[in-house]
Amino acid sequence: MVNSKRQQRSKKVASSSKVPPTKGRTFTGCWACRFKKRRCDENRPICSLCAKHGDNCSYDIRLMWLEENIYKVRKHSLISSLQARKSKSKPLCQKISKSRFKQMTHFRQLSPPTSDCEDSVHEASKETTLPNDNTFTISVRRLKIYNNAVASVFGSMTNRDYTQKRIDKKLDELLNMVENDISVVNLNCSKHGPYSVFRANPAAVTSALTDQLPSPGHSMSSAEETTTAALSSPPEDSTSLIDIIQGKIFGILWFNCYGNMILNRQEYTTWFINKMRNSLTTEFIRFLGKIIDDPDINMASCLFKECIARWSCVDWQSIAITMLVIIHGYTCPNLTKLLRVWFLQQKLLRFSMYPLVNFIINNTQDLDVLYHCNGLLGNADLFEDPYQDELTSELHVLVTERLVNSWKDTILQQLCSCQDTTLSCSQLRYWQLQLKCNQQFYKDVYAMQD
């Protein structure tokens, strides 16, 4: 009996000395507690910590791409001086003041006010802090995307709703509209996708944002701005020309440039866009739009033949064939045969053919085509653009490397078939020497400049 009582006492002491288990970290508190990294008891409508510290308690849903952190606050003089120096070469329309940003976005705080009194307090505090030296900038393109998205998801300023149910329903509707919009075939419409569904907010359109903005992209942005400025006043018979260039051709190049080292270069892209703007006619631009609108692989060879028959200019043919190859690749045997015949007929390498040459080198194993490509690069006239000589040297290295690999494969096949490899080994040594010379030339002339 005594031992049993002692055991019960020891169990009670041990249980009382145990530390109560701590709760794990939660991710469902109000926004004020999340920002201050404190534990929220999630009381509604105001948690105890927000009530104690006088913070604005909000459980509203926020989309990450609508946050106010898309602008940069310049708090230090060093950052301000650097930004001021960089801004001298940029147009003034690319910057807006803090007060102007607030007026254009109708955005006062991260979450809606819980009462009219709270809204007036925030307005007064904003007005008192505006004249300080800390300013921030935002690009015009981001401002437009932000301004459009707020109205399309959360509703207008008077009927704005941040609740989870409203946002889930609205996003489902918009995404369904995007899917339906892509599936609809409308010959009169040149653009599909989210930008035709997430409509602009007409109340926020001002004279400062009336300039046409370039499509988002990689290194093509500066060239697109040049083209947009030059085409801002088009003739009446070429109204659809700008839509085709901006809505179709630029989009195709942007999504497919990463597999082509020529289209991925800003210098070549600038030249390419200027070439289209200055030399291509409205009829030919519409033909390019027809190539993009008709992705049927069976029509690729027909469009190829139509281009060769209608236009004799090698530059125009190169641009059209490049668009066909970008869209269809080497999945169409008839298109590949036509491309081979057309390329072998070329006696002079034009600068407009460079993206096509890059596609051919990366996708063909035909030695005749590679030899012809190497010969064209060796005899190219480097007068169309100052950057042409460097790209020519890079393509020369690429094609000789491709020839070296082709002869290595040939020798391996001959060894497996117990055939004589004397001639193949001679060819391999020759192209290895050519590759070494081309690489050394590029390294000495261009790599040292970088």
Buried (B, 14 or more C-beta within 10 A) or exposed (E): EEEEEEEEEEEEEEEEEEEEEEEEEEEEBBBBBEEBEBEBEBEEEBBEBBEEEEBBBBBBBBEEEBEBEBBEEBEEEEEBEEBEEEEEEEEEEEBBEBEEBBEBBBBEBBBBBEEEEEBEEBBEEBEEEEEEEEBBBBBBBEBBBBBBBBBBBBBEBEEBBBEEEBBEEBEEEBEEBBEEBEEEEEEEEBEBEBBBBBEBBEEBBEEEBEEEBBBEBEBBBEBBBBBBEEBEEEEEEBEBBBBBBBBBBBBBBBEBBEEBBBBBBBBBBBBBBBBBBEEBEBEBBBBBBBBBEBEEBEBBBEBBEBBBEEBEEBBBBBBBBBBBBBBBBBEBEBBBEBBBEBBEEBEEBBBBBBBBBBBBBEBBEBBEBBEBBBEBBEEBEBEBBEBBBBBBBBBBBBBBBBBBBBBBEBBEEBEEEEEEBEEBBEBBEEBBEBBEEBBEEBEEEBEEEE
